[in-house]
């Protein structure tokens, strides 16, 4: 990849990872539509690591409080709102781990194409619109409960299909279950930490075993750009959703789906 491609792909990852519009779809599309070579495993690991750093640093206080409360719940039997939230996040992670292990090869072989992305972009965009308009949206993140957390976790597993959007699917499920927009977004962002960390470890292990040459300059640049873009995205997304809701992202998904259909059929 040249420097221009590195910058564009890193910006795409950072800006779309936490928006309900599917980062995986946007990373696949340049190769599908512009004829760019696949960016490769090492670059995917780098830009995902940049996004992971962004969410960890942005929510560092919440994560540290949850971690301490979680440890206290294990070793001292002290239950609190934060310890329960930590357990719910862990529970919500399990479906994605299970189905990701089983379906990883099938998804990579059969579902990483523009046709699938076009369908999932539109269908899950409409679901997001329905959830945002029809749900009651009055529960805080501490009112999630283990049942709702598990259902949101299954939505995250469904987002293994390219174009679905991990954040989009989890926010849609959270809204349907009555969480407020802010609570749905925060729960989705916190859920991304164990999933992204696990994916980085697994893919990084494959990368270490790989004999392909590695462009470390591209990886460092991609990581830094993805980090800055993702951090800014989280900050501004949380500010605007309480006022604007999910409608702008729904409109974007429908427009993207229409463009993709145009490329596919014409």
TORSE-25354 format. One record per residue (C-alpha): residue number from 1; residue in one letter; y, x, z negated. Coordinates in steps of 0.2 Angstrom, whole numbers, always signed. Layout:
% residues N
@resi=NUM; resn=A; py=Y; px=X; pz=Z
...
% end
This chain:
% residues 266
@resi=1; resn=X; py=+0; px=+0; pz=+0
@resi=2; resn=X; py=+18; px=+6; pz=+3
@resi=3; resn=X; py=+31; px=+4; pz=-10
@resi=4; resn=X; py=+38; px=-12; pz=-3
@resi=5; resn=X; py=+21; px=-21; pz=-4
@resi=6; resn=X; py=+19; px=-14; pz=-22
@resi=7; resn=X; py=+36; px=-21; pz=-27
@resi=8; resn=X; py=+33; px=-38; pz=-19
@resi=9; resn=X; py=+15; px=-40; pz=-26
@resi=10; resn=X; py=+20; px=-35; pz=-44
@resi=11; resn=X; py=+35; px=-47; pz=-43
@resi=12; resn=X; py=+23; px=-61; pz=-37
@resi=13; resn=X; py=+11; px=-57; pz=-52
@resi=14; resn=X; py=+25; px=-56; pz=-65
@resi=15; resn=X; py=+34; px=-72; pz=-59
@resi=16; resn=X; py=+19; px=-83; pz=-56
@resi=17; resn=X; py=+7; px=-78; pz=-70
@resi=18; resn=X; py=+15; px=-90; pz=-83
@resi=19; resn=X; py=+22; px=-103; pz=-71
@resi=20; resn=X; py=+11; px=-118; pz=-67
@resi=21; resn=X; py=+10; px=-112; pz=-49
@resi=22; resn=X; py=-5; px=-100; pz=-48
@resi=23; resn=X; py=-3; px=-81; pz=-48
@resi=24; resn=X; py=-20; px=-78; pz=-41
@resi=25; resn=X; py=-16; px=-89; pz=-26
@resi=26; resn=X; py=+0; px=-80; pz=-23
@resi=27; resn=X; py=-8; px=-63; pz=-24
@resi=28; resn=X; py=-21; px=-69; pz=-11
@resi=29; resn=X; py=-9; px=-76; pz=+1
@resi=30; resn=X; py=+0; px=-60; pz=+7
@resi=31; resn=X; py=-17; px=-54; pz=+13
@resi=32; resn=X; py=-22; px=-71; pz=+21
@resi=33; resn=X; py=-5; px=-75; pz=+29
@resi=34; resn=X; py=+3; px=-58; pz=+32
@resi=35; resn=X; py=-12; px=-48; pz=+37
@resi=36; resn=X; py=-9; px=-36; pz=+22
@resi=37; resn=X; py=-24; px=-26; pz=+16
@resi=38; resn=X; py=-31; px=-32; pz=+0
@resi=39; resn=X; py=-22; px=-24; pz=-14
@resi=40; resn=X; py=-38; px=-19; pz=-23
@resi=41; resn=X; py=-46; px=-19; pz=-40
@resi=42; resn=X; py=-35; px=-6; pz=-48
@resi=43; resn=X; py=-19; px=-14; pz=-43
@resi=44; resn=X; py=-25; px=-31; pz=-50
@resi=45; resn=X; py=-29; px=-23; pz=-66
@resi=46; resn=X; py=-12; px=-14; pz=-67
@resi=47; resn=X; py=-1; px=-30; pz=-63
@resi=48; resn=X; py=-11; px=-41; pz=-75
@resi=49; resn=X; py=-9; px=-28; pz=-89
@resi=50; resn=X; py=+10; px=-28; pz=-86
@resi=51; resn=X; py=+9; px=-47; pz=-88
@resi=52; resn=X; py=-2; px=-45; pz=-104
@resi=53; resn=X; py=+11; px=-33; pz=-112
@resi=54; resn=X; py=+25; px=-45; pz=-108
@resi=55; resn=X; py=+17; px=-60; pz=-117
@resi=56; resn=X; py=+11; px=-49; pz=-132
@resi=57; resn=X; py=+28; px=-42; pz=-134
@resi=58; resn=X; py=+37; px=-59; pz=-132
@resi=59; resn=X; py=+26; px=-68; pz=-145
@resi=60; resn=X; py=+24; px=-52; pz=-156
@resi=61; resn=X; py=+29; px=-61; pz=-172
@resi=62; resn=X; py=+19; px=-76; pz=-169
@resi=63; resn=X; py=+4; px=-66; pz=-164
@resi=64; resn=X; py=+5; px=-55; pz=-179
@resi=65; resn=X; py=+7; px=-69; pz=-191
@resi=66; resn=X; py=-8; px=-78; pz=-183
@resi=67; resn=X; py=-18; px=-62; pz=-184
@resi=68; resn=X; py=-14; px=-59; pz=-203
@resi=69; resn=X; py=-18; px=-78; pz=-207
@resi=70; resn=X; py=-34; px=-77; pz=-197
@resi=71; resn=X; py=-40; px=-61; pz=-207
@resi=72; resn=X; py=-35; px=-70; pz=-223
@resi=73; resn=X; py=-45; px=-85; pz=-218
@resi=74; resn=X; py=-61; px=-74; pz=-215
@resi=75; resn=X; py=-60; px=-62; pz=-230
@resi=76; resn=X; py=-51; px=-73; pz=-243
@resi=77; resn=X; py=-54; px=-90; pz=-238
@resi=78; resn=X; py=-36; px=-94; pz=-236
@resi=79; resn=X; py=-33; px=-108; pz=-223
@resi=80; resn=X; py=-15; px=-111; pz=-216
@resi=81; resn=X; py=-7; px=-118; pz=-200
@resi=82; resn=X; py=-7; px=-101; pz=-192
@resi=83; resn=X; py=-25; px=-97; pz=-196
@resi=84; resn=X; py=-31; px=-114; pz=-189
@resi=85; resn=X; py=-20; px=-110; pz=-173
@resi=86; resn=X; py=-29; px=-93; pz=-172
@resi=87; resn=X; py=-46; px=-101; pz=-173
@resi=88; resn=X; py=-41; px=-114; pz=-160
@resi=89; resn=X; py=-35; px=-101; pz=-148
@resi=90; resn=X; py=-52; px=-92; pz=-150
@resi=91; resn=X; py=-61; px=-108; pz=-147
@resi=92; resn=X; py=-51; px=-112; pz=-132
@resi=93; resn=X; py=-55; px=-95; pz=-124
@resi=94; resn=X; py=-74; px=-98; pz=-125
@resi=95; resn=X; py=-76; px=-110; pz=-109
@resi=96; resn=X; py=-67; px=-97; pz=-98
@resi=97; resn=X; py=-78; px=-83; pz=-104
@resi=98; resn=X; py=-94; px=-93; pz=-101
@resi=99; resn=X; py=-90; px=-100; pz=-84
@resi=100; resn=X; py=-81; px=-84; pz=-79
@resi=101; resn=X; py=-97; px=-74; pz=-82
@resi=102; resn=X; py=-108; px=-87; pz=-73
@resi=103; resn=X; py=-96; px=-91; pz=-58
@resi=104; resn=X; py=-87; px=-74; pz=-55
@resi=105; resn=X; py=-97; px=-69; pz=-40
@resi=106; resn=X; py=-97; px=-86; pz=-32
@resi=107; resn=X; py=-79; px=-88; pz=-34
@resi=108; resn=X; py=-75; px=-71; pz=-26
@resi=109; resn=X; py=-86; px=-74; pz=-11
@resi=110; resn=X; py=-83; px=-93; pz=-7
@resi=111; resn=X; py=-67; px=-99; pz=-15
@resi=112; resn=X; py=-54; px=-85; pz=-12
@resi=113; resn=X; py=-47; px=-92; pz=+4
@resi=114; resn=X; py=-31; px=-102; pz=+10
@resi=115; resn=X; py=-41; px=-118; pz=+13
@resi=116; resn=X; py=-46; px=-119; pz=-5
@resi=117; resn=X; py=-29; px=-114; pz=-12
@resi=118; resn=X; py=-20; px=-127; pz=-1
@resi=119; resn=X; py=-31; px=-141; pz=-9
@resi=120; resn=X; py=-30; px=-135; pz=-27
@resi=121; resn=X; py=-12; px=-132; pz=-26
@resi=122; resn=X; py=-8; px=-150; pz=-21
@resi=123; resn=X; py=-21; px=-159; pz=-31
@resi=124; resn=X; py=-17; px=-150; pz=-47
@resi=125; resn=X; py=+1; px=-151; pz=-44
@resi=126; resn=X; py=+0; px=-170; pz=-43
@resi=127; resn=X; py=-10; px=-170; pz=-60
@resi=128; resn=X; py=+3; px=-159; pz=-68
@resi=129; resn=X; py=+16; px=-172; pz=-62
@resi=130; resn=X; py=+6; px=-187; pz=-69
@resi=131; resn=X; py=+3; px=-178; pz=-86
@resi=132; resn=X; py=+22; px=-174; pz=-88
@resi=133; resn=X; py=+27; px=-191; pz=-84
@resi=134; resn=X; py=+14; px=-202; pz=-92
@resi=135; resn=X; py=+9; px=-193; pz=-108
@resi=136; resn=X; py=+18; px=-196; pz=-125
@resi=137; resn=X; py=+22; px=-177; pz=-128
@resi=138; resn=X; py=+26; px=-178; pz=-146
@resi=139; resn=X; py=+13; px=-166; pz=-155
@resi=140; resn=X; py=+18; px=-148; pz=-160
@resi=141; resn=X; py=+7; px=-133; pz=-157
@resi=142; resn=X; py=+0; px=-134; pz=-175
@resi=143; resn=X; py=-6; px=-152; pz=-172
@resi=144; resn=X; py=-17; px=-147; pz=-158
@resi=145; resn=X; py=-34; px=-148; pz=-167
@resi=146; resn=X; py=-51; px=-140; pz=-162
@resi=147; resn=X; py=-56; px=-155; pz=-151
@resi=148; resn=X; py=-40; px=-154; pz=-140
@resi=149; resn=X; py=-41; px=-135; pz=-141
@resi=150; resn=X; py=-58; px=-135; pz=-133
@resi=151; resn=X; py=-53; px=-148; pz=-120
@resi=152; resn=X; py=-38; px=-136; pz=-115
@resi=153; resn=X; py=-51; px=-122; pz=-115
@resi=154; resn=X; py=-61; px=-131; pz=-102
@resi=155; resn=X; py=-46; px=-134; pz=-91
@resi=156; resn=X; py=-43; px=-115; pz=-92
@resi=157; resn=X; py=-61; px=-112; pz=-86
@resi=158; resn=X; py=-57; px=-124; pz=-71
@resi=159; resn=X; py=-42; px=-113; pz=-67
@resi=160; resn=X; py=-55; px=-99; pz=-61
@resi=161; resn=X; py=-54; px=-108; pz=-45
@resi=162; resn=X; py=-39; px=-100; pz=-35
@resi=163; resn=X; py=-24; px=-111; pz=-33
@resi=164; resn=X; py=-27; px=-121; pz=-48
@resi=165; resn=X; py=-16; px=-110; pz=-60
@resi=166; resn=X; py=-22; px=-105; pz=-77
@resi=167; resn=X; py=-5; px=-110; pz=-85
@resi=168; resn=X; py=-4; px=-126; pz=-74
@resi=169; resn=X; py=-21; px=-132; pz=-79
@resi=170; resn=X; py=-19; px=-128; pz=-98
@resi=171; resn=X; py=-2; px=-136; pz=-98
@resi=172; resn=X; py=-8; px=-151; pz=-89
@resi=173; resn=X; py=-22; px=-154; pz=-101
@resi=174; resn=X; py=-11; px=-151; pz=-116
@resi=175; resn=X; py=+2; px=-163; pz=-110
@resi=176; resn=X; py=-12; px=-176; pz=-107
@resi=177; resn=X; py=-18; px=-174; pz=-125
@resi=178; resn=X; py=+0; px=-177; pz=-131
@resi=179; resn=X; py=+7; px=-160; pz=-134
@resi=180; resn=X; py=+26; px=-158; pz=-131
@resi=181; resn=X; py=+31; px=-148; pz=-116
@resi=182; resn=X; py=+36; px=-133; pz=-127
@resi=183; resn=X; py=+20; px=-134; pz=-137
@resi=184; resn=X; py=+10; px=-135; pz=-121
@resi=185; resn=X; py=+18; px=-120; pz=-114
@resi=186; resn=X; py=+17; px=-110; pz=-130
@resi=187; resn=X; py=-2; px=-114; pz=-133
@resi=188; resn=X; py=-5; px=-109; pz=-114
@resi=189; resn=X; py=+4; px=-93; pz=-116
@resi=190; resn=X; py=-5; px=-89; pz=-132
@resi=191; resn=X; py=-21; px=-93; pz=-124
@resi=192; resn=X; py=-18; px=-80; pz=-110
@resi=193; resn=X; py=-19; px=-66; pz=-122
@resi=194; resn=X; py=-38; px=-65; pz=-126
@resi=195; resn=X; py=-42; px=-70; pz=-108
@resi=196; resn=X; py=-31; px=-57; pz=-100
@resi=197; resn=X; py=-36; px=-44; pz=-112
@resi=198; resn=X; py=-55; px=-48; pz=-109
@resi=199; resn=X; py=-52; px=-48; pz=-90
@resi=200; resn=X; py=-43; px=-31; pz=-91
@resi=201; resn=X; py=-57; px=-23; pz=-101
@resi=202; resn=X; py=-71; px=-30; pz=-89
@resi=203; resn=X; py=-62; px=-26; pz=-73
@resi=204; resn=X; py=-56; px=-9; pz=-80
@resi=205; resn=X; py=-74; px=-5; pz=-84
@resi=206; resn=X; py=-78; px=-8; pz=-66
@resi=207; resn=X; py=-64; px=+2; pz=-60
@resi=208; resn=X; py=-69; px=+17; pz=-70
@resi=209; resn=X; py=-86; px=+16; pz=-62
@resi=210; resn=X; py=-78; px=+15; pz=-44
@resi=211; resn=X; py=-77; px=+30; pz=-33
@resi=212; resn=X; py=-63; px=+24; pz=-23
@resi=213; resn=X; py=-46; px=+34; pz=-24
@resi=214; resn=X; py=-33; px=+28; pz=-35
@resi=215; resn=X; py=-14; px=+28; pz=-32
@resi=216; resn=X; py=-7; px=+30; pz=-49
@resi=217; resn=X; py=+11; px=+30; pz=-44
@resi=218; resn=X; py=+8; px=+12; pz=-36
@resi=219; resn=X; py=-1; px=+7; pz=-52
@resi=220; resn=X; py=+13; px=+13; pz=-64
@resi=221; resn=X; py=+26; px=+5; pz=-53
@resi=222; resn=X; py=+17; px=-11; pz=-52
@resi=223; resn=X; py=+14; px=-12; pz=-70
@resi=224; resn=X; py=+32; px=-10; pz=-75
@resi=225; resn=X; py=+39; px=-22; pz=-62
@resi=226; resn=X; py=+26; px=-35; pz=-67
@resi=227; resn=X; py=+30; px=-33; pz=-86
@resi=228; resn=X; py=+49; px=-35; pz=-83
@resi=229; resn=X; py=+46; px=-50; pz=-71
@resi=230; resn=X; py=+34; px=-59; pz=-83
@resi=231; resn=X; py=+45; px=-56; pz=-99
@resi=232; resn=X; py=+60; px=-64; pz=-90
@resi=233; resn=X; py=+49; px=-78; pz=-83
@resi=234; resn=X; py=+42; px=-83; pz=-101
@resi=235; resn=X; py=+60; px=-82; pz=-108
@resi=236; resn=X; py=+68; px=-94; pz=-95
@resi=237; resn=X; py=+53; px=-105; pz=-93
@resi=238; resn=X; py=+53; px=-110; pz=-111
@resi=239; resn=X; py=+72; px=-114; pz=-110
@resi=240; resn=X; py=+72; px=-125; pz=-94
@resi=241; resn=X; py=+56; px=-136; pz=-97
@resi=242; resn=X; py=+63; px=-146; pz=-111
@resi=243; resn=X; py=+78; px=-151; pz=-99
@resi=244; resn=X; py=+70; px=-151; pz=-82
@resi=245; resn=X; py=+51; px=-154; pz=-86
@resi=246; resn=X; py=+38; px=-149; pz=-74
@resi=247; resn=X; py=+45; px=-158; pz=-59
@resi=248; resn=X; py=+52; px=-143; pz=-50
@resi=249; resn=X; py=+36; px=-134; pz=-51
@resi=250; resn=X; py=+27; px=-149; pz=-44
@resi=251; resn=X; py=+39; px=-150; pz=-30
@resi=252; resn=X; py=+36; px=-131; pz=-26
@resi=253; resn=X; py=+17; px=-134; pz=-27
@resi=254; resn=X; py=+17; px=-148; pz=-14
@resi=255; resn=X; py=+29; px=-138; pz=-3
@resi=256; resn=X; py=+17; px=-123; pz=-4
@resi=257; resn=X; py=+2; px=-134; pz=+0
@resi=258; resn=X; py=+11; px=-141; pz=+15
@resi=259; resn=X; py=+15; px=-124; pz=+21
@resi=260; resn=X; py=-3; px=-118; pz=+19
@resi=261; resn=X; py=-9; px=-133; pz=+28
@resi=262; resn=X; py=+3; px=-129; pz=+42
@resi=263; resn=X; py=-4; px=-111; pz=+43
@resi=264; resn=X; py=-22; px=-117; pz=+43
@resi=265; resn=X; py=-21; px=-132; pz=+55
@resi=266; resn=X; py=-8; px=-127; pz=+67
% end
